[in-house]
Every structure is written in structure tokens, then in C-alpha cells.
Amino acid sequence: MSNKDFYQHLQNLDHAFKVSQISSNNITVIADRGIKKFHIITAVAHIWSDFSVIQCLQVHSINVSSIEAELMAIQTGLIPAIKKNNIYDIIVITDSISIAKKILKSKVNPLQNIFIPIVSAIEVYLKKNSRKKIHFWYCSSKAKWPRH
């Protein structure tokens, strides 16, 4: 991705985030895996509404891969966001879009025991109302985007 494309992507991400914060029916989940220290990874998710963090969630785990940690971060934020009443549009911002694609494909995978609860929750959420949507956005941790 060129610098120009990268800059444009960040502008689009920022716009999508701002639009999501205008309506009380929208939520943004920013998921990130933490720093690995002594084989301990912290998965962090911030749930945003009305331009402020309404929930900060953390999960600590031992001896997991970075893929598992990012998946834990997405699950940590997405599951509570899905359970909130009157939410029609959820944006998930992650620095690992390949994980998001795997969640949506939901094929047999070694991480299936982690995927199944997320996929099941997404399926139930989307079937409740045809207006409900979940969007995944990529934001590299190197981007220094202020909210990531």
C-alpha cells in the first residue's frame, strides 16, 4: 500500500469512526492485543459510543499466539457490543484483518473453539433485525491512529 493509499485509508477510517459515534444505535469496538511479556499476552478492547469509551475490557492469557491474542481482543469487545440493546451498526477496528476474515468464513480451523462463540453471536445478532450490520476495519498499530 502506498503512502497516499495508506493516508486515504486512515482518513476513511476516521470518517467511519466519527459517523458511527453520531447515532446512539452505533458502537465501535477497537480491539488490540497487548505486549507479550514473559509469555503473557493482554487482549484489550475499547467500546466507544458518543465519542467516549463506555467500556474498557482486558483479558490476559499465557502462551498464546499473536493470532489467538487478536481473536481474544475481538471477542472481548464484540460479544458485549452485540449484547447491548438497540445497537444496529457495529464497527470493529483491528490491526489483524486476516482474523476478521477467518471469523466471517468460519471454516474448520485449529482455533475453532474460539471462533464458534463469536460466529454464533454474530449470527444471532444479524438475524434479529435486517438493519443490523457489523463492519471490520483494518488499522495498523504502526499507523499511530489516535484511538488505536
N, CA and C atoms as a LAMMPS dump frame, in Angstrom:
ITEM: TIMESTEP
0
ITEM: NUMBER OF ATOMS
444
ITEM: BOX BOUNDS ff ff ff
-5.0000000000000000e+02 5.0000000000000000e+02
-5.0000000000000000e+02 5.0000000000000000e+02
-5.0000000000000000e+02 5.0000000000000000e+02
ITEM: ATOMS id mol type element x y z
1 1 1 N 0.859 -1.169 0
2 1 2 C 0 0 0
3 1 3 C 0.908 1.234 0
4 2 1 N 0.636 2.142 -0.917
5 2 2 C 1.443 3.364 -0.994
6 2 3 C 1.111 4.286 0.179
7 3 1 N 1.977 5.242 0.406
8 3 2 C 1.725 6.213 1.482
9 3 3 C 0.426 6.967 1.247
10 4 1 N 0.156 7.3 -0.006
11 4 2 C -1.084 8.021 -0.345
12 4 3 C -2.309 7.152 -0.034
13 5 1 N -2.243 5.877 -0.439
14 5 2 C -3.351 4.951 -0.168
15 5 3 C -3.532 4.74 1.337
16 6 1 N -2.41 4.614 2.025
17 6 2 C -2.436 4.424 3.47
18 6 3 C -3.086 5.631 4.151
19 7 1 N -2.689 6.83 3.744
20 7 2 C -3.26 8.06 4.3
21 7 3 C -4.759 8.123 4.016
22 8 1 N -5.157 7.772 2.787
23 8 2 C -6.574 7.793 2.425
24 8 3 C -7.361 6.779 3.247
25 9 1 N -6.775 5.608 3.461
26 9 2 C -7.431 4.584 4.286
27 9 3 C -7.663 5.117 5.705
28 10 1 N -6.647 5.773 6.27
29 10 2 C -6.8 6.33 7.621
30 10 3 C -7.852 7.432 7.657
31 11 1 N -7.926 8.228 6.603
32 11 2 C -8.974 9.265 6.521
33 11 3 C -10.357 8.622 6.48
34 12 1 N -10.495 7.554 5.684
35 12 2 C -11.775 6.837 5.596
36 12 3 C -12.135 6.181 6.925
37 13 1 N -11.142 5.611 7.58
38 13 2 C -11.359 5.011 8.89
39 13 3 C -11.822 6.058 9.892
40 14 1 N -11.156 7.185 9.907
41 14 2 C -11.527 8.258 10.824
42 14 3 C -12.95 8.741 10.554
43 15 1 N -13.301 8.867 9.28
44 15 2 C -14.661 9.293 8.915
45 15 3 C -15.699 8.247 9.378
46 16 1 N -15.407 6.958 9.119
47 16 2 C -16.331 5.894 9.543
48 16 3 C -16.506 5.903 11.055
49 17 1 N -15.41 6.113 11.777
50 17 2 C -15.486 6.166 13.234
51 17 3 C -16.374 7.328 13.675
52 18 1 N -16.136 8.515 13.124
53 18 2 C -16.913 9.698 13.516
54 18 3 C -18.397 9.526 13.207
55 19 1 N -18.713 8.969 12.049
56 19 2 C -20.117 8.727 11.686
57 19 3 C -20.749 7.741 12.665
58 20 1 N -19.979 6.72 13.073
59 20 2 C -20.524 5.715 13.993
60 20 3 C -20.815 6.292 15.369
61 21 1 N -20.186 7.379 15.722
62 21 2 C -20.352 7.953 17.051
63 21 3 C -21.525 8.927 17.138
64 22 1 N -22.077 9.292 16.014
65 22 2 C -23.176 10.27 15.983
66 22 3 C -24.489 9.668 16.47
67 23 1 N -24.74 8.41 16.142
68 23 2 C -26.006 7.769 16.498
69 23 3 C -25.844 6.908 17.75
70 24 1 N -26.831 6.939 18.601
71 24 2 C -26.806 6.102 19.806
72 24 3 C -27.042 4.633 19.465
73 25 1 N -27.403 4.339 18.202
74 25 2 C -27.614 2.96 17.772
75 25 3 C -26.349 2.329 17.183
76 26 1 N -25.239 3.044 17.255
77 26 2 C -23.975 2.553 16.71
78 26 3 C -22.932 2.45 17.808
79 27 1 N -22.042 1.481 17.637
80 27 2 C -20.943 1.278 18.581
81 27 3 C -19.69 0.956 17.774
82 28 1 N -18.555 1.364 18.286
83 28 2 C -17.282 0.986 17.689
84 28 3 C -16.477 0.208 18.713
85 29 1 N -15.932 -0.919 18.275
86 29 2 C -15.067 -1.749 19.108
87 29 3 C -13.656 -1.641 18.538
88 30 1 N -12.735 -1.194 19.348
89 30 2 C -11.336 -1.139 18.932
90 30 3 C -10.609 -2.246 19.689
91 31 1 N -10.147 -3.235 18.928
92 31 2 C -9.527 -4.422 19.511
93 31 3 C -8.028 -4.421 19.247
94 32 1 N -7.263 -4.785 20.26
95 32 2 C -5.819 -4.829 20.106
96 32 3 C -5.234 -5.839 21.077
97 33 1 N -4.254 -6.556 20.599
98 33 2 C -3.54 -7.455 21.509
99 33 3 C -2.425 -6.656 22.156
100 34 1 N -2.181 -6.939 23.395
101 34 2 C -1.172 -6.202 24.135
102 34 3 C 0.223 -6.751 23.943
103 35 1 N 1.118 -6.183 24.646
104 35 2 C 2.523 -6.563 24.568
105 35 3 C 2.727 -7.9 25.265
106 36 1 N 3.521 -8.72 24.643
107 36 2 C 3.819 -10.034 25.201
108 36 3 C 5.01 -9.903 26.149
109 37 1 N 4.773 -10.231 27.401
110 37 2 C 5.827 -10.208 28.403
111 37 3 C 5.789 -11.528 29.155
112 38 1 N 6.908 -12.192 29.186
113 38 2 C 7.013 -13.449 29.916
114 38 3 C 5.91 -14.426 29.514
115 39 1 N 5.624 -14.509 28.228
116 39 2 C 4.617 -15.415 27.665
117 39 3 C 3.192 -15.048 28.069
118 40 1 N 2.996 -13.836 28.555
119 40 2 C 1.652 -13.37 28.91
120 40 3 C 1.236 -12.301 27.904
121 41 1 N 0.058 -12.485 27.324
122 41 2 C -0.472 -11.514 26.371
123 41 3 C -1.749 -10.93 26.954
124 42 1 N -1.896 -9.642 26.77
125 42 2 C -3.12 -8.966 27.182
126 42 3 C -3.898 -8.575 25.933
127 43 1 N -5.115 -9.039 25.843
128 43 2 C -6.017 -8.654 24.762
129 43 3 C -6.912 -7.545 25.302
130 44 1 N -6.967 -6.433 24.576
131 44 2 C -7.689 -5.258 25.041
132 44 3 C -8.745 -4.865 24.014
133 45 1 N -9.902 -4.466 24.491
134 45 2 C -10.957 -3.942 23.623
135 45 3 C -11.573 -2.724 24.293
136 46 1 N -11.722 -1.675 23.5
137 46 2 C -12.407 -0.469 23.956
138 46 3 C -13.701 -0.331 23.163
139 47 1 N -14.8 -0.15 23.86
140 47 2 C -16.087 0.048 23.207
141 47 3 C -16.418 1.532 23.294
142 48 1 N -16.607 2.125 22.109
143 48 2 C -16.858 3.562 22.002
144 48 3 C -18.313 3.84 21.629
145 49 1 N -18.866 4.869 22.232
146 49 2 C -20.178 5.39 21.864
147 49 3 C -20.19 6.869 22.231
148 50 1 N -20.753 7.687 21.363
149 50 2 C -20.859 9.122 21.612
150 50 3 C -19.488 9.739 21.931
151 51 1 N -18.474 9.343 21.165
152 51 2 C -17.117 9.881 21.242
153 51 3 C -16.419 9.656 22.583
154 52 1 N -16.826 8.62 23.294
155 52 2 C -16.104 8.285 24.522
156 52 3 C -16.107 6.777 24.732
157 53 1 N -15.144 6.323 25.486
158 53 2 C -15.042 4.899 25.795
159 53 3 C -16.077 4.578 26.865
160 54 1 N -16.991 3.656 26.541
161 54 2 C -18.013 3.274 27.521
162 54 3 C -17.637 1.989 28.246
163 55 1 N -16.703 1.227 27.657
164 55 2 C -16.194 0.023 28.32
165 55 3 C -14.767 -0.222 27.861
166 56 1 N -13.924 -0.551 28.818
167 56 2 C -12.549 -0.969 28.52
168 56 3 C -12.407 -2.379 29.089
169 57 1 N -12.152 -3.328 28.227
170 57 2 C -12.127 -4.73 28.631
171 57 3 C -10.753 -5.328 28.353
172 58 1 N -10.28 -6.168 29.267
173 58 2 C -8.979 -6.809 29.112
174 58 3 C -9.076 -8.286 29.47
175 59 1 N -8.316 -9.077 28.73
176 59 2 C -8.193 -10.499 29.012
177 59 3 C -6.705 -10.831 28.967
178 60 1 N -6.229 -11.551 29.954
179 60 2 C -4.832 -11.966 30
180 60 3 C -4.769 -13.463 29.733
181 61 1 N -3.749 -13.871 28.992
182 61 2 C -3.595 -15.29 28.716
183 61 3 C -2.113 -15.63 28.625
184 62 1 N -1.828 -16.903 28.82
185 62 2 C -0.456 -17.388 28.808
186 62 3 C -0.244 -18.283 27.59
187 63 1 N 0.919 -18.128 26.979
188 63 2 C 1.35 -18.999 25.878
189 63 3 C 0.349 -19.077 24.727
190 64 1 N -0.074 -17.936 24.226
191 64 2 C -0.942 -17.911 23.054
192 64 3 C -0.219 -17.197 21.92
193 65 1 N -0.613 -17.513 20.712
194 65 2 C -0.02 -16.863 19.545
195 65 3 C -0.605 -15.465 19.393
196 66 1 N 0.032 -14.667 18.548
197 66 2 C -0.484 -13.311 18.318
198 66 3 C -1.851 -13.373 17.641
199 67 1 N -2.08 -14.39 16.805
200 67 2 C -3.389 -14.558 16.162
201 67 3 C -4.458 -14.843 17.216
202 68 1 N -4.149 -15.74 18.14
203 68 2 C -5.103 -16.05 19.211
204 68 3 C -5.367 -14.815 20.076
205 69 1 N -4.333 -14.033 20.334
206 69 2 C -4.489 -12.827 21.153
207 69 3 C -5.38 -11.809 20.456
208 70 1 N -5.203 -11.622 19.153
209 70 2 C -6.051 -10.677 18.419
210 70 3 C -7.484 -11.173 18.384
211 71 1 N -7.662 -12.457 18.207
212 71 2 C -9.004 -13.039 18.23
213 71 3 C -9.656 -12.848 19.591
214 72 1 N -8.885 -13.023 20.65
215 72 2 C -9.408 -12.788 22.009
216 72 3 C -9.824 -11.326 22.161
217 73 1 N -9.039 -10.395 21.615
218 73 2 C -9.368 -8.975 21.725
219 73 3 C -10.667 -8.663 20.981
220 74 1 N -10.816 -9.226 19.783
221 74 2 C -12.045 -9.001 19.016
222 74 3 C -13.243 -9.572 19.778
223 75 1 N -13.105 -10.795 20.264
224 75 2 C -14.202 -11.436 21.007
225 75 3 C -14.526 -10.655 22.273
226 76 1 N -13.497 -10.192 22.977
227 76 2 C -13.685 -9.459 24.233
228 76 3 C -14.528 -8.206 24.031
229 77 1 N -14.363 -7.537 22.9
230 77 2 C -15.151 -6.332 22.636
231 77 3 C -16.441 -6.589 21.894
232 78 1 N -16.406 -7.513 20.948
233 78 2 C -17.573 -7.732 20.087
234 78 3 C -18.742 -8.374 20.825
235 79 1 N -18.484 -9.357 21.659
236 79 2 C -19.581 -10.046 22.36
237 79 3 C -20.386 -9.069 23.23
238 80 1 N -19.754 -8.232 24.079
239 80 2 C -20.555 -7.269 24.857
240 80 3 C -21.262 -6.236 23.974
241 81 1 N -20.636 -5.849 22.862
242 81 2 C -21.266 -4.867 21.965
243 81 3 C -22.527 -5.444 21.339
244 82 1 N -22.461 -6.703 20.945
245 82 2 C -23.619 -7.373 20.351
246 82 3 C -24.769 -7.475 21.347
247 83 1 N -24.455 -7.636 22.609
248 83 2 C -25.481 -7.826 23.637
249 83 3 C -26.166 -6.535 24.066
250 84 1 N -25.629 -5.394 23.659
251 84 2 C -26.243 -4.119 24.046
252 84 3 C -27.555 -3.921 23.29
253 85 1 N -28.529 -3.361 23.963
254 85 2 C -29.844 -3.129 23.365
255 85 3 C -29.789 -2 22.345
256 86 1 N -30.611 -2.128 21.315
257 86 2 C -30.807 -1.093 20.303
258 86 3 C -29.538 -0.696 19.56
259 87 1 N -28.638 -1.627 19.358
260 87 2 C -27.447 -1.368 18.557
261 87 3 C -27.66 -2.011 17.189
262 88 1 N -27.556 -1.194 16.133
263 88 2 C -27.8 -1.67 14.779
264 88 3 C -26.54 -1.727 13.925
265 89 1 N -25.531 -0.994 14.315
266 89 2 C -24.334 -0.918 13.487
267 89 3 C -23.107 -0.979 14.393
268 90 1 N -22.275 -1.985 14.167
269 90 2 C -21.055 -2.146 14.954
270 90 3 C -19.865 -2.082 14.014
271 91 1 N -18.904 -1.278 14.37
272 91 2 C -17.638 -1.236 13.648
273 91 3 C -16.588 -1.87 14.548
274 92 1 N -15.843 -2.816 13.998
275 92 2 C -14.742 -3.441 14.717
276 92 3 C -13.456 -2.984 14.031
277 93 1 N -12.594 -2.338 14.781
278 93 2 C -11.32 -1.869 14.253
279 93 3 C -10.228 -2.737 14.855
280 94 1 N -9.442 -3.345 13.993
281 94 2 C -8.419 -4.288 14.43
282 94 3 C -7.163 -4.113 13.588
283 95 1 N -6.032 -4.501 14.143
284 95 2 C -4.809 -4.464 13.35
285 95 3 C -4.521 -5.825 12.727
286 96 1 N -5.504 -6.702 12.756
287 96 2 C -5.344 -8.022 12.152
288 96 3 C -6.608 -8.37 11.368
289 97 1 N -6.71 -7.841 10.181
290 97 2 C -7.903 -8.057 9.368
291 97 3 C -8.019 -9.515 8.918
292 98 1 N -6.902 -10.24 8.864
293 98 2 C -6.975 -11.654 8.479
294 98 3 C -7.79 -12.45 9.488
295 99 1 N -7.724 -12.063 10.754
296 99 2 C -8.545 -12.713 11.78
297 99 3 C -10.018 -12.44 11.521
298 100 1 N -10.345 -11.197 11.185
299 100 2 C -11.738 -10.85 10.898
300 100 3 C -12.26 -11.68 9.727
301 101 1 N -11.44 -11.848 8.7
302 101 2 C -11.864 -12.659 7.554
303 101 3 C -12.104 -14.105 7.974
304 102 1 N -11.24 -14.641 8.831
305 102 2 C -11.417 -16.016 9.298
306 102 3 C -12.701 -16.154 10.115
307 103 1 N -13.015 -15.129 10.901
308 103 2 C -14.256 -15.172 11.684
309 103 3 C -15.451 -15.265 10.751
310 104 1 N -15.448 -14.453 9.704
311 104 2 C -16.586 -14.418 8.798
312 104 3 C -16.696 -15.685 7.955
313 105 1 N -15.576 -16.329 7.635
314 105 2 C -15.616 -17.558 6.846
315 105 3 C -16.034 -18.747 7.695
316 106 1 N -15.628 -18.773 8.925
317 106 2 C -15.971 -19.795 9.93
318 106 3 C -15.84 -21.229 9.441
319 107 1 N -14.735 -21.536 8.798
320 107 2 C -14.456 -22.913 8.377
321 107 3 C -13.764 -23.643 9.521
322 108 1 N -13.576 -24.933 9.357
323 108 2 C -12.865 -25.712 10.368
324 108 3 C -11.458 -25.136 10.482
325 109 1 N -11.041 -24.928 11.696
326 109 2 C -9.782 -24.257 11.955
327 109 3 C -9.263 -24.735 13.303
328 110 1 N -7.943 -24.744 13.481
329 110 2 C -7.423 -25.139 14.794
330 110 3 C -7.927 -24.238 15.928
331 111 1 N -8.329 -23.034 15.595
332 111 2 C -8.831 -22.099 16.613
333 111 3 C -10.357 -22.133 16.704
334 112 1 N -10.943 -23.216 16.22
335 112 2 C -12.395 -23.302 16.139
336 112 3 C -13.086 -23.091 17.483
337 113 1 N -12.481 -23.539 18.563
338 113 2 C -13.113 -23.375 19.873
339 113 3 C -13.226 -21.902 20.262
340 114 1 N -12.42 -21.046 19.651
341 114 2 C -12.548 -19.605 19.899
342 114 3 C -13.499 -18.983 18.878
343 115 1 N -13.456 -19.467 17.616
344 115 2 C -14.295 -18.913 16.553
345 115 3 C -15.782 -19.162 16.778
346 116 1 N -16.127 -20.35 17.243
347 116 2 C -17.541 -20.736 17.331
348 116 3 C -18.371 -19.762 18.161
349 117 1 N -17.941 -19.344 19.358
350 117 2 C -18.77 -18.393 20.111
351 117 3 C -18.943 -17.048 19.39
352 118 1 N -17.896 -16.593 18.708
353 118 2 C -18.002 -15.315 18.001
354 118 3 C -18.946 -15.451 16.819
355 119 1 N -18.752 -16.483 16.019
356 119 2 C -19.597 -16.686 14.842
357 119 3 C -21.053 -16.882 15.262
358 120 1 N -21.293 -17.649 16.316
359 120 2 C -22.66 -17.861 16.801
360 120 3 C -23.289 -16.555 17.262
361 121 1 N -22.531 -15.749 17.996
362 121 2 C -23.05 -14.463 18.468
363 121 3 C -23.343 -13.53 17.303
364 122 1 N -22.46 -13.508 16.305
365 122 2 C -22.683 -12.661 15.12
366 122 3 C -23.938 -13.116 14.393
367 123 1 N -24.089 -14.421 14.233
368 123 2 C -25.253 -14.956 13.532
369 123 3 C -26.554 -14.574 14.239
370 124 1 N -26.607 -14.736 15.537
371 124 2 C -27.81 -14.383 16.302
372 124 3 C -28.083 -12.882 16.183
373 125 1 N -27.047 -12.076 16.322
374 125 2 C -27.176 -10.617 16.239
375 125 3 C -27.741 -10.191 14.885
376 126 1 N -27.178 -10.726 13.801
377 126 2 C -27.599 -10.317 12.46
378 126 3 C -29.002 -10.812 12.108
379 127 1 N -29.421 -11.945 12.67
380 127 2 C -30.751 -12.487 12.365
381 127 3 C -31.875 -11.763 13.099
382 128 1 N -31.538 -11.037 14.156
383 128 2 C -32.571 -10.347 14.935
384 128 3 C -33.279 -9.261 14.144
385 129 1 N -32.545 -8.608 13.255
386 129 2 C -33.099 -7.473 12.536
387 129 3 C -32.267 -7.259 11.282
388 130 1 N -32.914 -7.052 10.162
389 130 2 C -32.184 -6.877 8.9
390 130 3 C -31.374 -5.58 8.859
391 131 1 N -31.642 -4.653 9.76
392 131 2 C -30.873 -3.399 9.821
393 131 3 C -29.513 -3.583 10.482
394 132 1 N -29.334 -4.668 11.212
395 132 2 C -28.096 -4.862 11.972
396 132 3 C -26.932 -5.199 11.041
397 133 1 N -25.782 -4.56 11.31
398 133 2 C -24.587 -4.756 10.499
399 133 3 C -23.356 -4.752 11.386
400 134 1 N -22.33 -5.461 10.918
401 134 2 C -21.018 -5.417 11.548
402 134 3 C -20.003 -5.155 10.448
403 135 1 N -19.179 -4.143 10.647
404 135 2 C -18.142 -3.78 9.685
405 135 3 C -16.782 -3.977 10.346
406 136 1 N -15.858 -4.568 9.62
407 136 2 C -14.496 -4.723 10.115
408 136 3 C -13.585 -3.76 9.364
409 137 1 N -12.776 -3.022 10.12
410 137 2 C -11.814 -2.086 9.547
411 137 3 C -10.419 -2.455 10.019
412 138 1 N -9.479 -2.3 9.112
413 138 2 C -8.077 -2.544 9.439
414 138 3 C -7.405 -1.23 9.841
415 139 1 N -6.662 -1.286 10.924
416 139 2 C -5.848 -0.15 11.34
417 139 3 C -4.535 -0.687 11.884
418 140 1 N -3.497 -0.52 11.115
419 140 2 C -2.178 -0.981 11.543
420 140 3 C -1.789 -0.284 12.834
421 141 1 N -1.218 -1.043 13.757
422 141 2 C -0.77 -0.424 15.005
423 141 3 C 0.351 0.576 14.75
424 142 1 N 1.015 0.462 13.609
425 142 2 C 2.069 1.412 13.245
426 142 3 C 1.501 2.727 12.729
427 143 1 N 0.208 2.769 12.478
428 143 2 C -0.423 3.968 11.923
429 143 3 C -0.472 5.125 12.916
430 144 1 N -0.369 4.806 14.186
431 144 2 C -0.471 5.828 15.239
432 144 3 C -1.804 6.562 15.181
433 145 1 N -2.856 5.828 14.779
434 145 2 C -4.198 6.42 14.79
435 145 3 C -4.536 6.693 16.255
436 146 1 N -4.985 7.886 16.594
437 146 2 C -5.125 8.283 17.999
438 146 3 C -6.018 7.381 18.858
439 147 1 N -6.962 6.704 18.268
440 147 2 C -7.883 5.884 19.083
441 147 3 C -7.469 4.428 19.152
442 148 1 N -6.425 4.06 18.442
443 148 2 C -5.993 2.641 18.415
444 148 3 C -4.789 2.439 19.309
